[in-house]
Amino acid sequence: MRFGHATRRASLPGILAVASFAAAAQTAAPVHVAPSFTVAQAERGQRAYVQHCASCHGDVAGGRSAPPLRGVEFRDRWFGQPVEPLFRVTKTTMPPAASGTLGDDVYTDIVAYVLGQNGVIPGPVPLPSDPSALASMQLPWLLPRGGGEVPGGVTLPGLAARSSPLTRITPVTDAMLANPAGGDWLTWRRTWDSHGFSPLNQITKTNVNALQVKWIWSLPNGPNEATPLFHEGVLFVQSYGDKVQALDAVTGDLLWQYSRYPNTAEKSVKRNMALYADKLYVATSDTHVVALSVTTGKPIWDRQVALPAPSSAKDFVITGGPLVARGKVMVGTTGSGPGGNFIVGLDAATGAEAWRVYTIAQPGQPGGDSWNGVPPDRRSGASVWVAGSYDPTLNLAFFGIGQTYDTAPLRDRVNTPGVTNDALYTDSTVAINPDTGKMTWHFQHLPNDQWDLDWALEQLLVKLPGSQKTLLATSGKQAIYEAFEADTGRYLFSMDLGLQDVVTAIDAKTGAKTVDRSRTPGDGKTVTVCPHSAGAKSWTPESYNAATSTLFVPLNESCMDLVPVPAGGRGMLSTGVRWMLRPRPESDGKYGRLQAIDLQTRKVVWATRQRAPLTSGVLATAGGIVFVGSLDRMFAAFDDATGRELWRIRLNDVPNTAPVSFQVGGEQYIALSVGSGGGLATSFPMLLPELKNPRDISAALYVFALPDR
């Protein structure tokens, strides 16, 4: 493709560039002049670009492992300012292993080529390499924002620009996280205690049927499990491929965008971000935590959290996200690298690592002899799927820990005194002091999990009526809720919701479980187990209304056959089995269940069942509404007292995250991201052969509100 052909298509930029020249000529004392370069210069730049830059930035400057050098993202960064900073960055960073070695003329040619790729029209005068001359050249605003005057003197028609809410945004404090404003959604589950409950009540049982789409924002296509955050007029959204965007919550306009480069790591879903002070903390696919400026989206610090050799970043990902409290950013990893996973505490201001807690017990430490004699470098798993919860009075952070896929070495206990095959801290809750990283207590819900029935889900902190103690309640995939004293870890009670058949009894005093070992796979026979490994309860979070002590839980009814793989085949568990989805034996074809439970009485208040499995988290509000989404692309609202459906809408793709509610200007909004491809969306479709969802993932953010009053 010749350079001249590419540039002739850009008519608007050309008009603006020419207009800038004309305006500059008519101005008595211009501060800047428009840039100029020749066709020959840009063609030389194209050849140099292909040789030195295309391997990272793409053959036509579209971006690969480095940022794109053509398009909106590039223009947002560089246009409207002098050419000199672009020249300087090009010279000092390219090529990565030999920056500054190409000569000023070559760097000038490359910049000329890049400008042409972005619609700047060549002229008779070459682009100079002198920094002072480049500093006097102003790149035009090719995409004027909201009308008004363009640098260079051109006035375009249009409405006055709306004031950005970022100019008024307040830094987030510990006090705000402990008691957020009713209209804000500052953490994954809104509050440190993970209630996932909105105190807003403008949307009620009587008017929710009028709920309508206010605006939709297209997200990068791919599976999307990230819950948006909201603070003082701004929605923060994380998307597949490590893109983060700040949006005006009223208009849906883009305020800023962060794109992760290099992005050579395999893309992974993320489930949450965190706001603290003037920073937004995000996890990336290459196991970094990045602190972004809330107002600009620019990185303030960037920290790699993967283990040193022999493990590496490729052995781990971060599918959950950060919990921030008391100046610490706490985040856990997911993966099967040798030595297992970990939770790190980073300094919120600098990113410096303050402590690291390993989620697999190490030799010589409590529980170090619980791995059936497996050497420490061969122990793996114990992932942290989701962000933890925090109690500011106790100064404890709580995390759920998953199982291991390397189940074969643990299946049968070795005959060695003092050695068990419990595999601590798999399937456990751990309490950590965020100041020191010290593990204060732990409880293992299911020792030696041979079924992939993790207890790695959200940690709910509640105070029941009549009790002075804070309780911690959590569930695993088996949908057995268990409660503990949050300060000591003392076991209190369990509630089996009746969707599992592995645990046959639970000790009322200790919580110790009796397991039906005839359902343990690995003896060469097919074993049927309920639930399926996708979970009766999964990572998609419940919502808790403290005023009524009611827990609203998204559940799915299914089972699995653990089928031995053929000789030489690869199983999903190292006992040599793969799981095959099947309905429950007594199934009536309804798989999704939304259930309300009174935690005070431990009784079911109501349960509503439907054919489509539930794929989103739950949002309950003070207006008496419970929102949840499902595999058939439906998003629905239910009466929190009866479970009666009040409203539903069909979306363009499957919701895989949790809805949130926020308020701007006295108006309540509901927001939900979609983008099929998460674990629930890919596990259950075979149960519904009639389901005809899109084959191409189309991610988006929906924002709903009542009609204008």
CORTAMO-V918007 format. One record per pair of residues at least 4 apart in sequence whose ideal C-beta (glycine too) atoms are under 7 Angstrom apart, sorted by sequence separation. I is the first residue (numbers start at 1). J is the second residue. If there is no record, write none. Layout:
i = [I I]
j = [J J]
This chain:
i = [1 3 4 10 11 12 13 14 15 16 17 18 19 20 21 22 23 37 39 40 41 42 43 44 45 46 47 48 49 50 53 54 57 58 63 70 71 72 73 74 75 81 83 84 85 86 87 88 89 90 95 102 104 105 106 107 108 109 110 111 112 113 114 116 130 131 132 150 163 165 172 174 175 176 180 186 187 191 203 204 230 239 248 284 293 307 311 324 347 358 361 364 374 407 424 433 449 463 475 476 485 507 531 534 565 571 573 583 621 630 639 651 663 677 678 679 680 694 1 37 49 54 58 63 68 69 94 102 115 128 172 185 187 189 190 203 219 230 247 248 275 276 292 293 306 324 346 347 361 363 374 391 414 425 432 433 475 484 485 506 507 531 545 565 571 572 598 629 638 639 663 664 676 677 24 57 58 62 67 68 93 116 128 144 149 150 180 189 190 238 247 283 284 292 306 335 346 361 362 432 475 484 521 565 571 572 620 629 638 685 57 61 92 189 190 228 229 247 248 273 274 292 293 306 322 323 334 346 347 361 390 413 432 433 446 463 464 484 485 506 544 571 572 597 598 638 639 661 662 56 61 62 78 92 190 203 228 236 237 247 273 281 282 291 292 322 333 346 371 413 431 432 473 474 484 519 597 618 619 627 628 638 661 24 56 57 61 91 141 147 177 228 245 246 273 290 291 304 322 332 333 344 345 361 388 389 430 431 446 461 462 483 505 542 543 595 596 618 636 637 661 662 24 56 58 60 140 141 147 176 177 180 236 237 246 281 282 291 306 321 332 345 388 431 445 473 483 503 504 519 542 596 618 627 637 57 140 147 180 226 332 388 410 461 462 472 503 504 542 565 626 636 659 660 57 140 144 146 147 226 234 235 245 279 280 290 320 344 430 460 471 472 482 494 503 504 542 564 565 595 616 625 626 636 659 21 138 146 148 226 270 279 318 330 331 363 410 429 459 460 471 481 502 564 565 616 635 659 20 138 146 172 178 235 243 244 279 280 288 289 342 343 362 386 428 429 460 471 472 480 481 502 540 563 593 594 614 615 626 634 635 112 146 177 224 233 234 243 278 279 288 318 319 330 342 384 428 459 471 480 501 562 563 615 624 625 91 111 145 146 224 233 243 278 288 289 317 318 342 343 428 458 469 470 480 537 593 614 615 624 634 635 657 17 90 182 183 223 233 268 287 288 316 317 328 329 342 384 385 425 427 428 457 494 502 562 563 592 613 624 633 655 676 182 219 222 242 267 287 316 317 328 340 341 427 457 479 537 592 612 613 633 108 220 222 230 266 287 316 329 340 360 382 383 404 425 427 457 491 536 560 561 590 612 655 656 87 90 219 220 265 315 327 328 340 382 424 479 480 491 536 560 590 591 592 594 610 612 620 633 635 654 656 677 87 90 108 220 234 242 265 279 315 316 327 339 381 455 471 479 536 560 561 590 592 633 653 676 241 315 360 381 382 404 422 427 454 478 560 589 591 592 612 652 653 654 656 675 119 220 359 381 403 426 453 454 480 558 559 631 651 653 87 105 260 324 380 381 401 402 403 423 453 478 559 656 675 86 104 316 359 381 401 422 423 453 461 478 558 559 656 674 241 287 305 311 328 380 401 422 532 558 629 674 240 286 311 401 421 427 428 502 531 532 533 557 654 83 305 310 311 427 501 531 532 673 674 240 287 400 401 482 501 530 217 287 307 429 446 500 529 557 608 671 672 287 398 399 445 499 500 528 529 671 238 285 307 499 627 671 289 398 399 528 529 558 258 557 594 669 670 4 217 238 283 374 396 397 526 527 556 608 669 3 396 500 526 556 557 606 607 669 215 236 339 372 396 397 445 499 526 556 606 635 668 244 283 339 372 395 410 526 555 592 667 3 188 258 283 305 338 340 395 411 615 616 619 654 3 256 257 289 338 339 340 395 524 554 555 615 616 617 619 621 53 256 281 340 341 343 372 373 443 521 615 616 617 619 653 52 242 289 338 340 341 359 372 552 553 616 619 3 52 75 186 242 281 303 337 341 373 382 407 429 616 627 629 74 185 225 226 227 229 231 236 238 336 382 396 552 553 594 653 69 185 186 222 226 227 336 381 429 653 184 223 225 226 229 287 373 403 443 533 550 551 652 653 70 84 87 184 274 372 441 442 532 550 596 653 35 69 70 244 265 270 271 272 273 274 276 281 283 303 335 441 443 550 551 652 268 270 271 272 274 301 334 369 372 403 427 453 532 549 594 32 52 84 269 271 274 301 333 334 369 370 549 631 83 84 246 268 270 333 334 369 403 451 549 651 82 332 370 371 402 521 61 82 244 370 478 522 631 83 370 402 477 521 522 530 631 82 400 401 522 550 61 82 83 343 400 499 521 53 289 367 400 479 556 631 48 81 330 367 431 477 478 479 497 499 556 80 172 400 477 555 632 79 291 399 477 554 631 633 48 49 78 79 80 398 477 48 79 169 170 289 475 79 169 361 554 45 49 168 320 323 361 554 44 45 169 320 322 323 325 360 615 319 320 321 359 552 615 45 46 75 165 320 323 330 332 446 613 41 45 75 165 166 552 165 336 42 389 391 450 41 42 80 277 385 386 388 450 613 276 325 384 386 389 383 42 323 398 400 552 554 613 37 357 540 543 545 394 479 540 541 542 543 612 540 541 543 611 37 451 391 35 42 166 357 457 355 356 452 355 357 457 462 39 165 354 458 38 188 460 462 465 35 37 41 464 38 41 36 187 38 36 37 162 166 186 343 345 37 396 36 164 35 345 394 394 591 391 545 591 497 35 581 17 18 33 34 172 17 32 33 34 35 172 330 583 14 32 172 581 13 32 34 171 328 581 13 14 171 495 326 7 10 325 326 411 493 3 6 6 411 3 7 408 7 271 272 541 34 540 20 452 17 16 169 450 16 27 169 473 558 24 556 13 23 166 558 23 23 20 19 188 192 16 20 19 464 465 464 462 16 540 538 538 534 534 177 534 534 174 532 174 386 385 411 407 408 407 408 405 406 407 405 73 73 67 67 66 194 65 66 193 65 192 65 192 65 188 192 178 194 194 194 194 193 189 196 196 197 196 197 195 196 197 195 195 189 269 249 250 249 208 203 204 205 201 203 204 205 249 196 198 200 201 202 196 200 201 203 196 197 198 199 200 198 208 227 230 225 226 227 233 224 225 228 230 223 224 227 205 240 211 235 237 209 208 209 208 205 228 228 226 224 224 224 252 223 222 223 225 219 223 214 222 223 219 240 239 200 196 198 200 237 203 202 200 228 223 185 222 224 221 185 221 222 184 221 183 220 183 219 182 219 218 219 217 216 217 216 216 215 213 214 214 213 214 212 211 211 212 210 210 207 203]
j = [5 7 8 14 15 16 17 18 19 20 21 22 23 24 25 26 27 41 43 44 45 46 47 48 49 50 51 52 53 54 57 58 61 62 67 74 75 76 77 78 79 85 87 88 89 90 91 92 93 94 99 106 108 109 110 111 112 113 114 115 116 117 118 120 134 135 136 154 167 169 176 178 179 180 184 190 191 195 207 208 234 243 252 288 297 311 315 328 351 362 365 368 378 411 428 437 453 467 479 480 489 511 535 538 569 575 577 587 625 634 643 655 667 681 682 683 684 698 6 42 54 59 63 68 73 74 99 107 120 133 177 190 192 194 195 208 224 235 252 253 280 281 297 298 311 329 351 352 366 368 379 396 419 430 437 438 480 489 490 511 512 536 550 570 576 577 603 634 643 644 668 669 681 682 30 63 64 68 73 74 99 122 134 150 155 156 186 195 196 244 253 289 290 298 312 341 352 367 368 438 481 490 527 571 577 578 626 635 644 691 64 68 99 196 197 235 236 254 255 280 281 299 300 313 329 330 341 353 354 368 397 420 439 440 453 470 471 491 492 513 551 578 579 604 605 645 646 668 669 64 69 70 86 100 198 211 236 244 245 255 281 289 290 299 300 330 341 354 379 421 439 440 481 482 492 527 605 626 627 635 636 646 669 33 65 66 70 100 150 156 186 237 254 255 282 299 300 313 331 341 342 353 354 370 397 398 439 440 455 470 471 492 514 551 552 604 605 627 645 646 670 671 34 66 68 70 150 151 157 186 187 190 246 247 256 291 292 301 316 331 342 355 398 441 455 483 493 513 514 529 552 606 628 637 647 68 151 158 191 237 343 399 421 472 473 483 514 515 553 576 637 647 670 671 69 152 156 158 159 238 246 247 257 291 292 302 332 356 442 472 483 484 494 506 515 516 554 576 577 607 628 637 638 648 671 34 151 159 161 239 283 292 331 343 344 376 423 442 472 473 484 494 515 577 578 629 648 672 34 152 160 186 192 249 257 258 293 294 302 303 356 357 376 400 442 443 474 485 486 494 495 516 554 577 607 608 628 629 640 648 649 127 161 192 239 248 249 258 293 294 303 333 334 345 357 399 443 474 486 495 516 577 578 630 639 640 107 127 161 162 240 249 259 294 304 305 333 334 358 359 444 474 485 486 496 553 609 630 631 640 650 651 673 34 107 199 200 240 250 285 304 305 333 334 345 346 359 401 402 442 444 445 474 511 519 579 580 609 630 641 650 672 693 200 237 240 260 285 305 334 335 346 358 359 445 475 497 555 610 630 631 651 127 239 241 249 285 306 335 348 359 379 401 402 423 444 446 476 510 555 579 580 609 631 674 675 107 110 239 240 285 335 347 348 360 402 444 499 500 511 556 580 610 611 612 614 630 632 640 653 655 674 676 697 108 111 129 241 255 263 286 300 336 337 348 360 402 476 492 500 557 581 582 611 613 654 674 697 263 337 382 403 404 426 444 449 476 500 582 611 613 614 634 674 675 676 678 697 142 243 382 404 426 449 476 477 503 581 582 654 674 676 111 129 284 348 404 405 425 426 427 447 477 502 583 680 699 111 129 341 384 406 426 447 448 478 486 503 583 584 681 699 267 313 331 337 354 406 427 448 558 584 655 700 267 313 338 428 448 454 455 529 558 559 560 584 681 111 333 338 339 455 529 559 560 701 702 269 316 429 430 511 530 559 247 317 337 459 476 530 559 587 638 701 702 318 429 430 476 530 531 559 560 702 270 317 339 531 659 703 322 431 432 561 562 591 292 591 628 703 704 39 252 273 318 409 431 432 561 562 591 643 704 39 432 536 562 592 593 642 643 705 252 273 376 409 433 434 482 536 563 593 643 672 705 282 321 377 410 433 448 564 593 630 705 42 227 297 322 344 377 379 434 450 654 655 658 693 43 296 297 329 378 379 380 435 564 594 595 655 656 657 659 661 94 297 322 381 382 384 413 414 484 562 656 657 658 660 694 94 284 331 380 382 383 401 414 594 595 658 661 46 95 118 229 285 324 346 380 384 416 425 450 472 659 670 672 118 229 269 270 271 273 275 280 282 380 426 440 596 597 638 697 114 230 231 267 271 272 381 426 474 698 230 269 271 272 275 333 419 449 489 579 596 597 698 699 117 131 134 231 321 419 488 489 579 597 643 700 83 117 118 292 313 318 319 320 321 322 324 329 331 351 383 489 491 598 599 700 317 319 320 321 323 350 383 418 421 452 476 502 581 598 643 82 102 134 319 321 324 351 383 384 419 420 599 681 134 135 297 319 321 384 385 420 454 502 600 702 134 384 422 423 454 573 114 135 297 423 531 575 684 137 424 456 531 575 576 584 685 137 455 456 577 605 117 138 139 399 456 555 577 110 346 424 457 536 613 688 106 139 388 425 489 535 536 537 555 557 614 139 231 459 536 614 691 139 351 459 537 614 691 693 109 110 139 140 141 459 538 110 141 231 232 351 537 142 232 424 617 109 113 232 384 387 425 618 109 110 234 385 387 388 390 425 680 385 386 387 425 618 681 112 113 142 232 387 390 397 399 513 680 109 113 143 233 234 620 234 405 112 459 461 520 112 113 151 348 456 457 459 521 684 348 397 456 458 461 456 116 397 472 474 626 628 687 112 432 615 618 620 470 555 616 617 618 619 688 617 618 620 688 115 529 470 115 122 246 437 537 436 437 533 437 439 539 544 122 248 437 541 122 272 544 546 549 120 122 126 549 124 127 123 274 126 125 126 251 255 275 432 434 127 486 127 255 127 437 486 487 684 486 640 687 595 137 683 120 121 136 137 275 121 136 137 138 139 276 434 687 119 137 277 686 119 138 140 277 434 687 120 121 278 602 434 116 119 434 435 520 602 113 116 117 522 116 121 522 122 386 387 658 152 658 140 573 140 140 294 575 142 153 295 599 684 152 684 142 152 295 687 153 154 152 152 321 325 150 154 154 599 600 600 599 154 680 679 680 679 680 325 683 684 325 683 326 539 539 575 573 574 574 575 573 574 575 574 257 259 259 261 261 389 261 262 389 262 389 263 390 264 387 392 392 458 459 460 461 461 458 541 542 543 543 544 543 544 545 544 546 541 678 662 664 664 625 621 623 624 621 623 624 625 669 617 619 621 622 623 618 622 623 625 619 620 621 622 623 622 637 657 660 656 657 658 664 656 657 660 662 656 657 660 639 675 647 671 673 646 646 647 647 646 671 673 673 673 674 675 703 675 675 676 678 673 677 669 677 678 675 699 699 661 658 661 663 701 668 668 668 701 697 660 697 699 697 662 698 699 662 699 662 699 663 699 663 700 700 701 700 700 701 701 702 703 702 703 704 704 705 704 704 706 707 706 707 706 706]
